[in-house]
Amino acid sequence: MILMNDIVRDGHPSLRTKTEDLIFPLSQEDIILANDLLEYVINSQDDEMVEKYKIRPGIGIAAPQVNANKRMFALHLEDENDLEVSFVAVNPKIISHSVERTYISAGEGCLSVDEVIEGYVPRYARITATGFYPDGTPFKKRLKGLAAIAFQHELDHLNGIMFYDHINKENPYAPIPDSVPYERV
């Protein structure tokens, strides 16, 4: 089980390293990692588990955040229709996206960043993404809202990019052209 001590923090070199595609079939080690990543985000949304293991809540976690140079991440959240979005993405890609942008008005956070970094993080409002589940089954997903934002946040981790890299350094709350804010309910 992944605990907070297993999650590397801002400044660790693995967070700035671009990962390489994994080869199928995945190794047993990679399958265990995939399961552990998903287990973490599920557990992190359970108040009892958060209290018991002192873990920080999250909706996504990428392999580089646990010092693994593997092109995979896990998401676990509910979309705007209250449908569960819960999967591990291996070798994910965004193949198309909307012109319209979005951002979380309260800002983004990250399990690897302990302090609050204020500012708008522009993201595509809608994306079409492809990749594979850990068993090698391909997927193609159309995501919007929080699911699209989280997918982009985790994909950035696989490319050595941190969420705050997207924040306007001169004016963190500068209006984002062609955007509609995403409000967490």
Backbone as CSV, one residue per row, in Angstrom:
resi,resn,N_x,N_y,N_z,CA_x,CA_y,CA_z,C_x,C_y,C_z
1,MET,0.831,-1.184,0.000,0.000,0.000,0.000,0.877,1.249,0.000
2,ILE,0.554,2.197,-0.877,1.293,3.451,-0.956,0.864,4.352,0.202
3,LEU,1.848,4.920,0.887,1.600,5.869,1.966,2.261,7.202,1.596
4,MET,2.001,8.227,2.381,2.553,9.552,2.065,4.083,9.533,1.984
5,ASN,4.727,8.711,2.796,6.194,8.629,2.753,6.709,8.081,1.431
6,ASP,5.857,7.373,0.694,6.250,6.802,-0.595,6.146,7.818,-1.730
7,ILE,5.443,8.921,-1.483,5.211,9.927,-2.522,6.335,10.952,-2.475
8,VAL,7.049,11.089,-3.600,8.156,12.047,-3.658,7.589,13.462,-3.717
9,ARG,8.367,14.399,-3.198,7.916,15.776,-3.116,8.603,16.645,-4.160
10,ASP,7.986,17.801,-4.343,8.470,18.791,-5.298,9.977,18.973,-5.145
11,GLY,10.662,18.970,-6.264,12.114,19.080,-6.252,12.801,17.751,-6.517
12,HIS,12.082,16.643,-6.336,12.652,15.318,-6.609,12.823,15.165,-8.123
13,PRO,13.972,14.641,-8.578,14.221,14.553,-10.023,13.204,13.715,-10.804
14,SER,12.581,12.728,-10.183,11.640,11.897,-10.949,10.428,12.707,-11.413
15,LEU,10.131,13.822,-10.725,8.987,14.648,-11.118,9.288,15.498,-12.350
16,ARG,10.537,15.576,-12.742,10.925,16.355,-13.926,11.487,15.472,-15.038
17,THR,11.274,14.163,-14.922,11.781,13.213,-15.910,10.641,12.727,-16.785
18,LYS,10.830,12.802,-18.102,9.812,12.296,-19.017,9.887,10.772,-19.042
19,THR,8.734,10.139,-18.875,8.687,8.680,-18.846,8.656,8.120,-20.267
20,GLU,9.005,6.856,-20.383,8.958,6.170,-21.676,7.819,5.166,-21.664
21,ASP,7.266,4.894,-22.855,6.155,3.948,-22.958,6.532,2.591,-22.370
22,LEU,5.548,1.977,-21.770,5.718,0.620,-21.249,5.423,-0.385,-22.353
23,ILE,5.990,-1.562,-22.223,5.810,-2.624,-23.211,4.889,-3.687,-22.622
24,PHE,3.967,-4.160,-23.455,3.030,-5.212,-23.024,3.535,-6.570,-23.461
25,PRO,3.231,-7.619,-22.714,2.498,-7.577,-21.446,3.337,-6.916,-20.363
26,LEU,2.641,-6.230,-19.448,3.339,-5.573,-18.348,3.996,-6.614,-17.445
27,SER,5.091,-6.220,-16.840,5.753,-7.089,-15.865,4.872,-7.191,-14.622
28,GLN,5.129,-8.196,-13.819,4.390,-8.342,-12.563,4.590,-7.112,-11.690
29,GLU,5.804,-6.578,-11.697,6.118,-5.364,-10.923,5.244,-4.190,-11.387
30,ASP,5.075,-4.049,-12.711,4.258,-2.948,-13.241,2.771,-3.139,-12.930
31,ILE,2.308,-4.371,-12.947,0.901,-4.662,-12.608,0.648,-4.330,-11.131
32,ILE,1.597,-4.677,-10.280,1.465,-4.359,-8.847,1.449,-2.844,-8.657
33,LEU,2.329,-2.134,-9.373,2.362,-0.678,-9.269,1.024,-0.078,-9.714
34,ALA,0.479,-0.555,-10.821,-0.810,-0.060,-11.314,-1.892,-0.241,-10.256
35,ASN,-1.940,-1.420,-9.665,-2.927,-1.693,-8.619,-2.717,-0.797,-7.392
36,ASP,-1.449,-0.602,-7.029,-1.138,0.238,-5.866,-1.546,1.692,-6.091
37,LEU,-1.326,2.196,-7.311,-1.701,3.578,-7.616,-3.214,3.764,-7.492
38,LEU,-3.962,2.842,-8.070,-5.419,2.951,-8.000,-5.907,2.778,-6.564
39,GLU,-5.305,1.845,-5.843,-5.680,1.631,-4.442,-5.457,2.909,-3.627
40,TYR,-4.363,3.625,-3.902,-4.091,4.849,-3.149,-5.211,5.869,-3.344
41,VAL,-5.581,6.167,-4.593,-6.588,7.215,-4.799,-7.950,6.794,-4.258
42,ILE,-8.257,5.513,-4.324,-9.516,5.030,-3.740,-9.475,5.195,-2.217
43,ASN,-8.393,4.727,-1.596,-8.259,4.833,-0.142,-8.238,6.291,0.317
44,SER,-7.639,7.152,-0.501,-7.484,8.552,-0.096,-8.808,9.306,-0.066
45,GLN,-9.855,8.685,-0.589,-11.183,9.305,-0.570,-12.087,8.669,0.489
46,ASP,-11.510,7.792,1.289,-12.225,7.129,2.377,-11.746,7.755,3.692
47,ASP,-12.644,8.463,4.371,-12.268,9.198,5.584,-11.567,8.318,6.623
48,GLU,-12.022,7.090,6.782,-11.397,6.192,7.761,-9.965,5.858,7.368
49,MET,-9.734,5.609,6.079,-8.380,5.280,5.606,-7.458,6.499,5.719
50,VAL,-7.992,7.674,5.405,-7.212,8.906,5.508,-6.742,9.096,6.945
51,GLU,-7.659,8.909,7.881,-7.332,9.082,9.297,-6.368,7.993,9.776
52,LYS,-6.658,6.758,9.441,-5.859,5.628,9.911,-4.415,5.680,9.400
53,TYR,-4.248,6.004,8.094,-2.919,5.957,7.481,-2.299,7.328,7.252
54,LYS,-3.030,8.387,7.660,-2.524,9.765,7.501,-2.133,10.045,6.049
55,ILE,-3.037,9.684,5.138,-2.789,9.946,3.722,-3.585,11.164,3.285
56,ARG,-3.080,11.838,2.276,-3.732,13.033,1.763,-4.705,12.640,0.652
57,PRO,-5.914,13.186,0.681,-6.884,12.865,-0.368,-6.418,13.337,-1.741
58,GLY,-6.760,12.543,-2.746,-6.434,12.897,-4.122,-7.360,12.166,-5.080
59,ILE,-7.391,12.638,-6.310,-8.206,11.979,-7.339,-7.337,11.335,-8.406
60,GLY,-6.044,11.588,-8.351,-5.137,10.994,-9.316,-3.739,10.902,-8.747
61,ILE,-2.981,9.950,-9.261,-1.567,9.802,-8.893,-0.855,9.139,-10.064
62,ALA,0.337,9.644,-10.356,1.137,9.120,-11.471,2.354,8.379,-10.934
63,ALA,2.819,7.413,-11.705,3.965,6.603,-11.293,5.191,7.434,-10.893
64,PRO,5.530,8.522,-11.615,6.693,9.301,-11.184,6.571,9.863,-9.763
65,GLN,5.346,9.991,-9.268,5.145,10.511,-7.918,5.560,9.509,-6.844
66,VAL,5.732,8.252,-7.234,6.264,7.259,-6.301,7.634,6.775,-6.785
67,ASN,8.321,7.701,-7.497,9.690,7.476,-7.970,9.801,6.287,-8.919
68,ALA,8.782,6.099,-9.751,8.810,5.029,-10.757,8.739,5.670,-12.139
69,ASN,9.756,5.450,-12.947,9.801,6.031,-14.292,8.976,5.162,-15.246
70,LYS,7.680,5.146,-15.000,6.744,4.309,-15.758,5.640,5.217,-16.306
71,ARG,5.216,4.954,-17.532,4.198,5.799,-18.174,2.802,5.293,-17.809
72,MET,2.417,5.551,-16.557,1.081,5.153,-16.103,0.625,6.056,-14.970
73,PHE,-0.692,6.188,-14.867,-1.286,6.906,-13.749,-2.653,6.319,-13.445
74,ALA,-3.165,6.649,-12.267,-4.493,6.199,-11.840,-5.371,7.408,-11.572
75,LEU,-6.647,7.287,-11.929,-7.661,8.298,-11.610,-8.819,7.618,-10.895
76,HIS,-9.408,8.329,-9.950,-10.613,7.840,-9.270,-11.408,9.062,-8.827
77,LEU,-12.537,9.291,-9.495,-13.373,10.449,-9.194,-14.767,10.226,-9.757
78,GLU,-15.670,11.144,-9.434,-16.994,11.137,-10.039,-17.065,12.289,-11.013
79,ASP,-17.639,12.026,-12.201,-17.769,13.088,-13.192,-19.003,13.938,-12.899
80,GLU,-19.294,14.870,-13.806,-20.407,15.801,-13.585,-21.769,15.114,-13.590
81,ASN,-21.831,13.871,-14.062,-23.072,13.096,-14.034,-23.097,12.102,-12.868
82,ASP,-22.187,12.283,-11.917,-22.054,11.397,-10.759,-21.702,9.963,-11.147
83,LEU,-21.077,9.810,-12.302,-20.607,8.493,-12.733,-19.153,8.338,-12.314
84,GLU,-18.817,7.134,-11.861,-17.456,6.881,-11.409,-16.502,6.794,-12.597
85,VAL,-15.412,7.527,-12.499,-14.305,7.456,-13.453,-13.145,6.888,-12.643
86,SER,-12.828,5.630,-12.858,-11.835,4.958,-12.034,-11.065,3.966,-12.899
87,PHE,-9.810,4.271,-13.171,-9.011,3.389,-14.026,-7.536,3.738,-13.915
88,VAL,-6.718,2.812,-14.397,-5.288,3.053,-14.567,-5.047,3.194,-16.053
89,ALA,-4.362,4.264,-16.436,-4.013,4.514,-17.834,-2.536,4.205,-18.040
90,VAL,-2.264,3.358,-19.008,-0.893,3.021,-19.379,-0.645,3.574,-20.779
91,ASN,0.478,4.242,-20.959,0.841,4.870,-22.235,-0.271,5.786,-22.769
92,PRO,-0.829,6.652,-21.905,-1.941,7.496,-22.341,-1.500,8.625,-23.272
93,LYS,-2.443,9.045,-24.121,-2.219,10.161,-25.045,-3.513,10.923,-25.192
94,ILE,-3.405,12.216,-25.433,-4.564,13.011,-25.821,-4.506,13.112,-27.337
95,ILE,-5.566,12.641,-28.008,-5.556,12.648,-29.472,-6.340,13.817,-30.050
96,SER,-7.228,14.422,-29.266,-7.896,15.648,-29.691,-8.400,16.383,-28.455
97,HIS,-8.643,17.674,-28.636,-9.107,18.486,-27.510,-9.934,19.660,-28.024
98,SER,-10.708,20.228,-27.114,-11.543,21.376,-27.440,-10.691,22.630,-27.573
99,VAL,-11.233,23.614,-28.259,-10.628,24.943,-28.277,-10.897,25.591,-26.916
100,GLU,-12.100,25.349,-26.413,-12.480,25.917,-25.123,-11.563,25.393,-24.021
101,ARG,-11.216,26.301,-23.136,-10.379,25.964,-21.993,-11.223,25.972,-20.728
102,THR,-10.646,25.447,-19.677,-11.265,25.494,-18.354,-10.154,25.582,-17.324
103,TYR,-10.528,25.808,-16.100,-9.594,25.830,-14.983,-10.406,25.702,-13.713
104,ILE,-9.785,25.189,-12.679,-10.452,25.089,-11.384,-10.265,26.446,-10.705
105,SER,-11.361,27.123,-10.422,-11.265,28.491,-9.889,-10.518,28.545,-8.558
106,ALA,-10.586,27.477,-7.779,-9.869,27.436,-6.499,-8.406,27.021,-6.679
107,GLY,-8.012,26.663,-7.901,-6.644,26.235,-8.178,-6.492,24.722,-8.073
108,GLU,-5.382,24.224,-8.587,-5.083,22.793,-8.527,-4.138,22.515,-7.370
109,GLY,-4.157,21.280,-6.937,-3.225,20.822,-5.926,-2.550,19.558,-6.425
110,CYS,-1.605,19.071,-5.656,-0.851,17.895,-6.077,-0.326,17.189,-4.841
111,LEU,-0.392,15.862,-4.861,0.109,15.067,-3.737,1.609,15.275,-3.517
112,SER,2.326,15.695,-4.559,3.770,15.902,-4.446,4.137,17.335,-4.067
113,VAL,3.140,18.206,-3.944,3.396,19.613,-3.605,2.709,19.900,-2.274
114,ASP,3.503,20.161,-1.254,2.960,20.332,0.091,2.333,21.703,0.330
115,GLU,2.808,22.729,-0.383,2.255,24.056,-0.161,1.176,24.382,-1.191
116,VAL,0.360,25.356,-0.853,-0.663,25.824,-1.782,0.004,26.772,-2.767
117,ILE,-0.172,26.529,-4.051,0.348,27.423,-5.080,-0.862,28.015,-5.787
118,GLU,-1.043,29.302,-5.614,-2.235,29.958,-6.122,-2.100,30.309,-7.599
119,GLY,-3.257,30.295,-8.268,-3.312,30.707,-9.661,-4.139,29.748,-10.488
120,TYR,-4.547,30.242,-11.645,-5.334,29.442,-12.578,-4.416,28.568,-13.423
121,VAL,-4.808,27.305,-13.572,-4.069,26.350,-14.399,-4.938,26.064,-15.622
122,PRO,-4.618,26.662,-16.773,-5.463,26.437,-17.953,-5.371,24.998,-18.448
123,ARG,-6.533,24.432,-18.719,-6.636,23.069,-19.246,-7.658,23.073,-20.376
124,TYR,-7.622,22.041,-21.207,-8.666,21.879,-22.214,-9.942,21.448,-21.510
125,ALA,-11.081,22.007,-21.927,-12.353,21.679,-21.295,-12.794,20.255,-21.620
126,ARG,-12.479,19.795,-22.829,-12.844,18.451,-23.268,-11.659,17.829,-24.001
127,ILE,-11.464,16.553,-23.761,-10.379,15.838,-24.447,-10.878,14.472,-24.918
128,THR,-10.222,13.960,-25.928,-10.366,12.561,-26.305,-8.998,11.935,-26.073
129,ALA,-8.983,10.889,-25.282,-7.726,10.265,-24.874,-7.726,8.785,-25.219
130,THR,-6.541,8.289,-25.505,-6.358,6.862,-25.747,-5.269,6.357,-24.806
131,GLY,-5.200,5.061,-24.705,-4.196,4.422,-23.874,-4.575,2.975,-23.698
132,PHE,-4.021,2.373,-22.686,-4.276,0.963,-22.413,-4.547,0.788,-20.927
133,TYR,-5.385,-0.182,-20.625,-5.532,-0.626,-19.248,-4.347,-1.553,-18.963
134,PRO,-4.043,-1.812,-17.693,-2.883,-2.652,-17.372,-2.907,-4.051,-18.009
135,ASP,-4.093,-4.576,-18.321,-4.158,-5.901,-18.950,-3.880,-5.856,-20.452
136,GLY,-3.617,-4.653,-20.989,-3.296,-4.501,-22.403,-4.486,-4.122,-23.272
137,THR,-5.677,-4.070,-22.700,-6.861,-3.676,-23.455,-6.782,-2.186,-23.783
138,PRO,-6.930,-1.817,-25.067,-6.888,-0.392,-25.408,-8.177,0.315,-24.989
139,PHE,-8.072,1.610,-24.741,-9.267,2.410,-24.465,-9.214,3.711,-25.259
140,LYS,-10.397,4.262,-25.473,-10.559,5.596,-26.039,-11.667,6.238,-25.216
141,LYS,-11.352,7.383,-24.591,-12.300,8.032,-23.689,-12.488,9.488,-24.090
142,ARG,-13.737,9.920,-24.013,-14.044,11.348,-24.133,-14.308,11.846,-22.718
143,LEU,-13.512,12.801,-22.287,-13.616,13.308,-20.923,-13.851,14.808,-20.948
144,LYS,-14.602,15.278,-19.956,-14.796,16.722,-19.811,-14.817,17.052,-18.331
145,GLY,-14.807,18.335,-18.034,-14.868,18.766,-16.645,-13.695,18.268,-15.824
146,LEU,-13.993,17.875,-14.588,-12.940,17.456,-13.665,-12.162,16.247,-14.175
147,ALA,-12.833,15.317,-14.831,-12.130,14.133,-15.359,-11.088,14.546,-16.400
148,ALA,-11.443,15.499,-17.264,-10.492,15.977,-18.281,-9.328,16.718,-17.622
149,ILE,-9.648,17.541,-16.624,-8.603,18.289,-15.914,-7.637,17.317,-15.232
150,ALA,-8.177,16.333,-14.530,-7.334,15.376,-13.804,-6.474,14.557,-14.769
151,PHE,-7.057,14.133,-15.899,-6.289,13.371,-16.888,-5.099,14.203,-17.362
152,GLN,-5.332,15.479,-17.669,-4.251,16.342,-18.146,-3.196,16.567,-17.064
153,HIS,-3.631,16.732,-15.820,-2.699,16.924,-14.704,-1.774,15.710,-14.579
154,GLU,-2.364,14.518,-14.606,-1.552,13.298,-14.456,-0.683,13.046,-15.686
155,LEU,-1.212,13.314,-16.877,-0.405,13.163,-18.094,0.806,14.092,-18.041
156,ASP,0.617,15.299,-17.515,1.755,16.207,-17.349,2.850,15.558,-16.505
157,HIS,2.462,14.855,-15.428,3.473,14.186,-14.590,4.315,13.217,-15.419
158,LEU,3.706,12.562,-16.379,4.444,11.590,-17.197,5.420,12.281,-18.146
159,ASN,5.239,13.586,-18.311,6.111,14.369,-19.190,7.022,15.322,-18.416
160,GLY,7.093,15.133,-17.094,7.980,15.957,-16.280,7.495,17.376,-16.064
161,ILE,6.187,17.590,-16.187,5.594,18.922,-16.050,4.770,18.971,-14.772
162,MET,4.918,20.047,-14.024,4.140,20.255,-12.798,3.002,21.231,-13.102
163,PHE,1.905,21.122,-12.358,0.740,21.957,-12.630,1.067,23.443,-12.595
164,TYR,1.944,23.851,-11.685,2.252,25.274,-11.542,3.060,25.826,-12.709
165,ASP,3.616,24.943,-13.550,4.312,25.405,-14.756,3.347,26.125,-15.699
166,HIS,2.060,25.816,-15.593,1.043,26.413,-16.471,0.514,27.754,-15.948
167,ILE,0.802,28.092,-14.696,0.273,29.320,-14.094,1.037,30.531,-14.624
168,ASN,0.292,31.570,-14.977,0.883,32.820,-15.440,1.742,33.400,-14.313
169,LYS,3.045,33.515,-14.540,3.970,33.965,-13.490,3.758,35.444,-13.134
170,GLU,3.397,36.259,-14.138,3.208,37.695,-13.904,1.905,37.976,-13.161
171,ASN,0.850,37.237,-13.543,-0.469,37.459,-12.949,-1.161,36.102,-12.819
172,PRO,-1.005,35.419,-11.659,-1.545,34.063,-11.489,-3.054,33.941,-11.726
173,TYR,-3.777,35.060,-11.561,-5.228,35.015,-11.759,-5.653,35.764,-13.019
174,ALA,-4.741,35.868,-13.974,-5.077,36.519,-15.249,-6.179,35.726,-15.939
175,PRO,-7.131,36.426,-16.558,-8.192,35.715,-17.280,-7.596,34.793,-18.353
176,ILE,-8.222,33.636,-18.509,-7.773,32.668,-19.510,-8.720,32.783,-20.704
177,PRO,-8.186,33.154,-21.873,-9.049,33.317,-23.051,-9.813,32.035,-23.385
178,ASP,-11.021,32.203,-23.920,-11.861,31.079,-24.361,-12.046,30.024,-23.270
179,SER,-12.296,30.483,-22.044,-12.407,29.519,-20.959,-13.672,29.735,-20.130
180,VAL,-14.074,28.664,-19.487,-15.161,28.673,-18.523,-14.618,27.998,-17.281
181,PRO,-14.722,28.638,-16.115,-14.171,28.004,-14.910,-14.942,26.738,-14.546
182,TYR,-14.204,25.758,-14.056,-14.836,24.557,-13.527,-14.980,24.784,-12.030
183,GLU,-16.203,24.677,-11.542,-16.460,24.875,-10.114,-16.727,23.524,-9.491
184,ARG,-15.955,23.164,-8.494,-16.225,21.929,-7.754,-17.472,22.124,-6.918
185,VAL,-18.346,21.162,-6.957,-19.600,21.269,-6.206,-19.457,20.530,-4.891
